[in-house]
Amino acid sequence: MKIFKFGGASVKDAEGIKNVVHVLNTVGFQDTLLVVSAMGKTTNAFEVVVKNYFNNKKELQSSIQEIKKYHNSILLDLFDNENHSVFKQVSKLFTELTVFFDHNKSPDYDFVYDQVVSYGELLSTTIVSAYMEAVGLKNTWLDVRDLIKTDNYYRNAKVDWDLTQERISKKINRKTLNITQGFLGSDANNFTTTLGREGSDYTSAILAYCLNAESVTIWKDVPGVLNADPRYFENAQLVHQLSYREAIELAFYGASVIHPKTLQPLQRKEIPLYVKSFVNPGQPGTRVGKGIKIKPQIPCYIVKKNLVLVSLSSLDFSYIVEDNISDIFKLLHLYKMKVDVIQNSAISFSVCFDNNYNHLEKLLQHLMAKFKVTCYENVSLYTIRHYTEEAIQQIEKDKTVLLKQLTQETVQVVTK
């Protein structure tokens, strides 16, 4: 069985959805499972809905209506007959969302986030499945929440692999074209959970692992894995092939083409991963597999923006040793900070992290009780794999370097 993942950019409008059908007809879709993300920037739009629910109730309905209008316009572009059942299916999903808001008693932001944002994937797969049926591609719509079971760590849930394997083995007919949602799962109480932002790639890997799939293909708006994000770097080049290990390194440092957790389950069963262009589906793209050397071997650039750099030093010039470092990491874990790079000396410790959960002020207050604290917000972290001196100079040009760390293969530079 093959797993195809289509991200938000590939289904952002009616033409995109028609192109998904074109891709399937071009490369074949026998014994295939499609994993589809929310359309375009729908996840961002639902995040606004969640914020309005907590902080700006008077804007709640208008923010929902914007999303409804967007999806309805796509429906009208795809279906001539407004009596088609998909219009009622989409309307029912929005009704369910309204019922949730009317009855929810939980003050937990992360819980509400997962229940609400998940509608992006439910809407997209409902529409794509109906359109494929309309043009003759018979398919089975699956609710991934019935398949992938997780704990209740909302917004970054951990997979219960045994239960997920059991569900997937029982519920998926391998001999048909299936379509399901990326990013989602459900906990023991059947509340919706999400696997972290950009988690649809990870969904594909979970399904591939449990189905012993032949391959996973991620369809993107780029030719494959590039050595740099073209939004930030000129003259980005295609990497034709690379090993799981190299891809995991790139993903760990923040390369946006492949989700960090995606590669581990694929590596365990040596399932090849392809990253291809949905614009030119006939092109080979990038292959990720076991023991493949990176080709061509060129510097690979990764940038993460809007991070926080915190530098700590002891108040009494005592050493920062194991006990202090352990306390620091406990606090980082407590406030859900994702650490990107650390650096320490005898009396100082610096850490650069993502403040995804907006707990920075609480963390700083806690740290200030024990350390002298310097905080830099909105910093950028540049990582270069297979660096050259020229590549480092290019990154540092016209920037203030706050932290720099080199190993044999990798350099990381935090700049302001």
N, C-alpha and C positions, 0 to 999 in steps of 0.2 A: 504494500500500500504506500502511496505517496502523500505527503503533507504539503499543501500550498498555503502560504500565508500572504494575505493582501492587507497592507496597512491603510491608514486613513487617507493618504494622498491618492491611493489607487481607486478609492470609491467616494471621492469628495463631491462628485456630481453625476448626472445621468450619463454623460459621455464616458466617465471613468468606469461606471458599472457595465456599460456596453463593451468597454475595452477588456474588462475581466472575462467576459464571454469570448471575445476575440482571442485572448491569451489561451483560454481553455481549448478552443477549437484549433489553435495553432500547435500547441504542444501535447494535446491529448488530456483526457480527464478520467480514464478508466481506473477504478479502484483508488479514487482520490478523495481526500478530506480537505476541505477549504476551511481555513481559520481567517476570520475577517474582523478587522478593527472597526471602531466607530468612524463615521464619515467625516473627512476633513478635520476641522478643529472642534468637533462636537464635544470631546472630553473637556477641553478648555471651557466651552460654553456651559457644560453641566457643573463645572467647578464654580462658575459664577452663580449658578442657581443655588448651590450649597451655601455659598457665602451669603447670598441674599436671605436664605432661610434663617440663618443665625443672626445676621446683622442688619438686614434691610428688607423687612417683610413686605413693604409696599412695592418693592421692585420684583418680588418673587414671580408673580404671574407673568409679568412682561418678559422676564428672562426665559421662562418656559415657553412662552408664545413664540419667541424668536427661534428657538430650536424647532418647534412644531412647524413654523412657517418654512424653515429651511428644508426639512424633510418632505413636507407636502409639495414644495416646488419640484423636488427631485421626482416624487411620485407622478406628478402631472406631466413631467417630461418623458417618463418611461411608459406610462399606461394611458392609452386613449380613452378607456372606459372608466369613469369615476365610480362606477358601481363594482369595480373589481374588488374582490375580498380583501386585498392587501390594504386598502384604505381603512377598512374597519379594524384590521389587525393593528395598524399603526395607531389609530385613534384609541384602541383599547389599552395599548401600552402607556399612552399619556394619561389615560384615566387611572390606571394603576398607580402611576407616579403621584397624581393628585390625592388619591386615597391614602398613600403612604404619608404624605405631608399632613393630612387631616388627622391621622391616627397615631403618628409617631410620638412617643413619650421620652425617647432617649436624648439626653443632652450631649452624647458622645459624638464629637465632630467626625471622627474617623469612621464610626459605624454608619452615620448618615451619609457620609461621602460615598461609601461603597454601595449602599442601597440605591443611591441616586445616579451616580456617574455610570453605573453598569447599564443604564438604559441606552446609552450610546451604541453599545455592541448589539443589544437586543433589537434596536431599530434597524441598524445597518444590515444585519443578517436576515431579518424578516423581509426587507425590501429586496436585497440581492437574490435571496432564494425564490421569491415570487417572480422576479424578472426572468431568472433562468428558466423557471417552469414555463413562463409565457413564450419564450423563444425556443422551447423544445428540449431544454436540458433538465431532464427529470432528476430531482435531488431530494435528499432527506434533510430537513432542518432539525438540528440537535441542540438542546439546551445544555451548554457546557457545565452549568452548575449541577447537573445531574451526574456528571462524569468526574470532574476534578474536585476532590474533597480536601479541605484545608483546616488549619486551626482558625481561631478568631482574632488573629493579629491583623485587624482591618488596615487596608491600604498597602500591606506588604505581607500577605498571608503565606504561611509555610504549607507545603503540600504534604498530605497524608498519602504516601506512595502506595502502601498496601491496599488501602480502600479504593484509591483512584484506579489502580491496576484492575481490581476486581470489577469496578463499575464499567470501565472502558471495555474490558473483555466481554462483558455481558451485553452491553447496550449498543455497540457499533456493528452494523452490517458492513463488512469489508468489501463486498461486491457491488457497491453502489457509489454514486457521487453524494458525499455528505457535506454539509455546511454547518459550521458552529462559530461561536464567539471566541475571540482572544481575550486575555486580561482577567477573566472571571473565574471564580470557583464558588464553593459554598461551605459553611462550617457545619458542625454537628447538629445545630438547630435549624439548618437550611436557610440561614441568612446569607445573603450574597457577600462574598469577599472579593478583593482584587489582589493581583499578584505584583503590584508595583507598576509605576508608570512605564509605558512601552512593554508591558508584560505579554503582549500577544505573541512575540517571538518565543517567549518561554512556554506559553501554552502549546505552541507547535511542537516544541521539543518534548514536553510531557507526553503529548499524544503519540508522538513518534516512538518514544521509548516504550510506552505501554503496548503499542501495536506492532513493535519490531518492524518499523517502517523501512522501506527501501531507501528513502531519502526525504529531506526537507528542503523546500525551495521558498525563500523569502523574496517576494516581488517588490521591487523598489522603483523610485523615479530616478535612480542613478544606474550606471552600467554594471555595478557590482560593488565590492569593497574597494573604496578609494584610499589612497595613502593620506588623505586630508579631507576635511569637510569643505566642500566648495563654497559654502556660505562665508567662510572665514579665510580661506587660502586660495590663491590663484594657482592655476595649472595643476590641479589635483590629477593624479594618475591612477589608472586601474591596477589593482593587485590581482593577478590572474589566479593565483593559488596560494594557500597558506595552511599551516598545520593547525589542529585544534589548540595546541599549546600557544602558538603565536596569536591566534584569534582570541583566546581567553585572556592573554596579556593585554591585547588592545581593548577588549571589552571592559576589563577591570579598570583600566585607566580612563574609560569614558567614551570610547569610540561609539558613535551613535548608530552605526549600521547594524550591529548585532548586540542584543541584550546580554548583560553580563552572565545571567543564570542559564542562558539558552544552551551553551556549548557543553556543559558538564554531562547532562543526560545523554546527549548525542555521542560524546566521546566514550562513555561507558559501554555503549553497544556499537561503536564505530559506524554510526549512521552518517553518511556524507551530508553536508549542508551546502546548498547552492544559494548564492545571492545574485539575482538576475533583474534585468530591466523589464518592467511591464510595457514600456514604450517600444522596445525592440526584443520581443520574447524569443526570437530565434538566435540571439547572440549568446555566447557561452557563459558570460558573467564571471563570477568567482567561485572556485571550489574550495571548500574547507574539509580536510580529512586527516587521517592518521599519517604522521611521519613525512608530511610534504614540506619541502623547504619553501620559504616565501619567495615569490617570483613576480616581478623583479625585486631584488634586495635594495630597497631605497628607504630613506627616512620616512617614517609614518608619524604624522602630526595629529595630536588630539588636544582640543581646548575645551575646558569647562569654565563657564562664566558664572558670575553672581554667587561666588563662594565666600566663605568667611575664614580668615586666618587669625588665630589666637596664639599669642606668644606669652608664655608664663615664665616667671622667675621666682625663686624663693624669697620671701620677705627678709630672711635673716642670712642670706647667702649660703645656706646649707645646701648640700647636694640634693638634686632631684633624682631619687633612686627608685627601686622597685615599688615601695609602698606608695610613694607619691604618684607614680605613673599608673599604678593599679587604681588609685582613687580617681584620677583624671578619666581613665577609660570607663569606669563605672558611671561617672557623671555623663559622659558622652553617650553611653548606652541608655541611661535613664531618660535623657532628653532627645533620644532618637536622632542623633547627629550621625550622618554617614561620613566616615573619615576617608579622605582622599590621599593625604600624605602627612607624615610626621617627621620631626627632626629634633634631636635633643643633644645637649651637652651636659657638663657637670652640674650647672646651676640654671639651666634654661630648658624649656620644652615648647616646641611650636607644633601646631596641628591645623591643617586646612580641611574644612568639611562643608557639606551641604546642610543648610538650615531649612530642610523641607517642611518641618513641622512647626516652624516659627517659635521655637523655645529658646532662642538665643539669650534674651534678657534674663531668664531664670538661670540658665547655665552660667552666665557671667557673674551673677550675684553669688552663686554657690562658689565659684572659683575665687572670687575676690576675698572670700573669708580666709583663704589659705595662701594665695599667691599674689604677686604683682602681675597685673593683667594688661596686655596691650591687644586691642582688637581692631582688625581691618575688615570692613565689609565691602562687598561687591568687588572682590579680587578675581583674577583669572588664573587658572592653573593650566599651563602648557606642558604636555608630555610629548617627548620625541623618542620613538623606538628606532634603533639603528641610526643613532644621531651622528652628525658630522659637526665639526667646528663651525662650518658655514651655516648649518641649520640652526645651531644655538644662537649665533649672532643675528640671524634673521628674526628669531623670536624675541630677542632682548632689545632690538632696536627701538629707540624712542619710548621705552617703558622703564618704570622703576621696579627693580628686582627686589622682592621682599624675602624670598627664600629660594635656594637652589640646591638640588641634590642629584648627584650622578652615580650610576652604577655602570657595569660593563656594557649593557645593552641600552640603557634608558637614562634620559635626563628629565627632571621635572623642575619647572620654574614657576614660581608664584609671582605675579606682577600686579601692579596697580596702574 
